[in-house]
Amino acid sequence: MGSGSMGSGLAITYLAQLAAQPGRPNSRLHFVDAPSRAPVSFTLAAFTIDACPEFTDMTFNIHELLADLANSRPLFHSEADFQHSFAWELHRRFPDASIRLEKPIPINGGVAHLDVLVQRHNATIAIELKYKTRKLSVVTPSETYSLRNHSAQDIGRYDFIKDVSRLEDISFAYPEAVGYAVLLTNESGYWRNPSTATTVDAAFRLHEGRILSGDVAWGSGASAGTMKAREKPIQLRASYALEWRDFSSPATGNGSVFRYLAVPIQNGG
């Protein structure tokens, strides 16, 4: 979930807009609040999820889409740039689909923003995107990239796992909806095996081959500053074997390799 910094009112001409269809009442959505798992219900005036027994209406392969995206955009200036480029690639593949960025969803007394919502025929896909970088400068024939060092990998890991949990809540309420949590980074600390298993963020590690499951919480030595606004443990319904894939290598030297993690979520996990 994004913070809403991109805004839902941006004029993006290439995005198909979801229109109300005659004879179709608004759907009432039922989400489950983590970690209590208490049901939360709300109605969205312009958002519907219909029964969808299968996804043959929209053949969607996240890896093929990211491979094509890497061919045209091997790196991005920011997470917002990544989101827009990802949405454009979706539009190129499915020009008749409704594609929304930063879709505001009232939930649990507040408003969350889903990074990308795709609806086509009876298919619904909810996608969360993360883009975490280390410092890197790349000059291409068309532009110059100056990526900053995000650091705080423990926070980045927590936020990604929180995305997985939110998408589980969505797919639990609507088993026909598919979710994808995607993390793209050139910081190898995300995919490398940790040198020690006793760090305060050990439970949030996302290294290659990790089985992510159950209750995920900070270690006992985590400071209040580290956990600020992220104190609550994250509860996952399902288990996920983490598999990293190469995205691009737009330069040489440290930080020149970009890899991604794509976690699929369906039927509540």
N, C-alpha and C positions, 0 to 999 in steps of 0.2 A: 504494500500500500504506500502510495506516495503522500507527501505532505500537502499536496494541492498547489505547489509552487508554479506548475505549468498553467493551471487554471483551466476550467472546463469551457470558457468562452472564447478560446483562441480560434481565430478564423483559419481553419485548415481546409482548404478547398478540396483536397483530394480525399477527405474522409467522408464516407457515406454516412448519412444521418438516419437514426432510427425514427421511423414515423409511425404514428398510431394507425392501426388498421381497423377499418369498420367491422363492427361485430365482435371485436376481441376485447374483452374486459381486461382491466389492469390485473396483473398477477400479484398475489400476496406472497412475499418471500419469507422464509423461515430460516434464520441463521441460528447458530449455537455459539454462545459466548464462551471463550476460553479464558481462564481454566475451569470455570464453574460448569460450563456446558449447559447453562440454562438457556432455553429457547428464547430467541428474540425475533419478533415479527414486525414487518413493516410493509407498506405499499408504496411503490414507485409509480408515478403517473405516466412515465414514458419509458418504462423498462419492463419487459416481459421475458420470462423463461417458460417455454412451452415443453410439453412432454416430447421426448425425443428418444425413441427406442434404439436408434443406432446413429452413427455419425457418417454414414455413406454420403450424405449431402455435402460434406466438406472434408475431402481427404486432406488431412493436416499432418505433416511430418515436420516437427520442430527442427530436426537436424538438417533436413534439406533446405528449409527456409533460412537457417542461420548460415549454411554454407554458401547459398546464393548471396546473402547479405554481405558476407565477408569478401566476396569477389568484387563488389562495388564499393564497400565501405569497410576496410580492414581495421579501422579504429574510429573513435568518436571523440568529440570535444568534451562531452559531458553525458550524464545519464539522460538528460532531456533529449540530447541529440540522438542517442541510442534508441530511445523510445520512438521518436518521430521516424527514424530510418526503418526501424522494425515495423512500424505501422504502415509505412509506404510499401515495404516489401509484401506485407499481407495484402494490401490493396492491389498491388500488381498481380498477385496470384489469384485473388478472389475479388474482382472489381465490383461484383454485385453484393458484397457483404457489407453489413453495417459494422464500422470500426470506430470505436470511441476511445479516446485517450483521457486518462484521469477522470474516469466516470465517477461522480459523487454518489455514494451509497449511504443513506442514513442507517446507522446501526448502533445499537446500545446507547442511545441518547446523544450520539455525535454523528459526524460525517466522515467516512473513510473514502479514499480515492483509489479505485482500481486502475492500475497502470494501463492495461489494454483490455477492452471487452470486444469480442468478435461474435457476431450473430449472422448466420446465413441459413436460410430455410429453417430447418428444425434444429440446427446445431448451435451450441453456445460454448465458447471457449473463454476462460478468464485467465489472464496472464499477468504475472508480476515480474518486473525486470530490475535487476541491480547491475550497476557498472562501477566497479571499484578499481582505482588505478594507483600505480606508483609513478614517480616523476619520470617523464619521458618526453623528448622533443623529436618530432618527425617532420621533415619537409618533403612534401609531395609536389608534383608539377602544378597542382591547383590551389594548395593551401598549406599552412603550417600548423602543426598540432603542438601544443605545449600543455601536456597533462600534468596535473598536480599530484602530490603525494597525499592520498587520503589517510594513510596510517590507520590507527584504531581498528585493526582487523577483528578484535573481539566484538566490537559493536557491529561491524559489518556482518559477521557470522550470525549474531543474535537476530539482526533485522531480516536476514535471509530466511532463517528458520521460522521466524514469525510469519513471513509471507507464506511459507508452506502450511503453517497451522491455519491461517486465514482461508487459504484455498481449500483446505480440508473441510472447514466449516461450510463453505459454499457447496462443495460437491456432496457433502453429507446431506444437506437440505435438498439438493437437486441432483440425484445420482446420474442424470443424463448429461449434466454439465461436466466438462473436462477442464482441469486447471494445469498450468505450467508455471513453475517458479524457476527463473533463469538468472544466473549470476555470471557476468562476463568480467574478466579481470586480467591484468598483466602482472599482478602481484603473486609470485609463486608460493608465498606463504599460505595462501588459501588452499592450494592443492597438494603441497608437500606433506609427507608424514611428519608429525611434530617430533622434536628431539626429546621432549619430556611429556609425560602424561599427568603431571601434577600442577599444571597452571590453573588459575581460577576460571579460565574459559575453556577448559579441556572438553567439557560436555558439548560445546558449540563447534568443535572442530569439523571441518568439511573436507578433509583430505581424501585422496583417492582410495577407494575401497571401504570407506567408513560406512557402517550400517547406522543410519539415523533413525531413532525410534524412542518411544516412551516419553518420560518426563525429562526435560532438558533444563538444567538450572546452573546458576553460578556456583563456583566452589566457595567453601566457607571463608576463604581469605579475601574475597572480592570486596573492594572498597565501595563506599557509598557513591563516590564520584564515578567509578567505573559503571555502576549499575543504574545511575541516574536515569529515570524515565523508562528503565528496562528491568525493573526489579523482579517482576513476576516470572516464575518458571513457565516454560512453554510445554504444553501437552500435545503430543502427536498421537493420532489414532493408529497410523500404519507405520511400517518399516520401509526405509528407502536405502537401497544400495547406491552409494554415490559414485558416479562415473564421469570423470572429466574428459572433455574432447578439445582438440585443437581448433582454434578459430582463425588466427592469422599470425604472421610474423612480418610486420611492416618495416622493421629496422633490424639492426644488429646490436649486440651488447645487452647489458642488464635491463630487464623490463621490456624487451622487444617481442616477447612471445605472449600472445593473448590466448587464453583458454576459457571454456565455459562449462558450467554445470547446469543441466536442465532436468528438473525433477517433475515427473508427471503425477498428477493427483486426480483420481476418479473414484466415484462411489464412496466418498468420505475418506479417501486415502487408499 
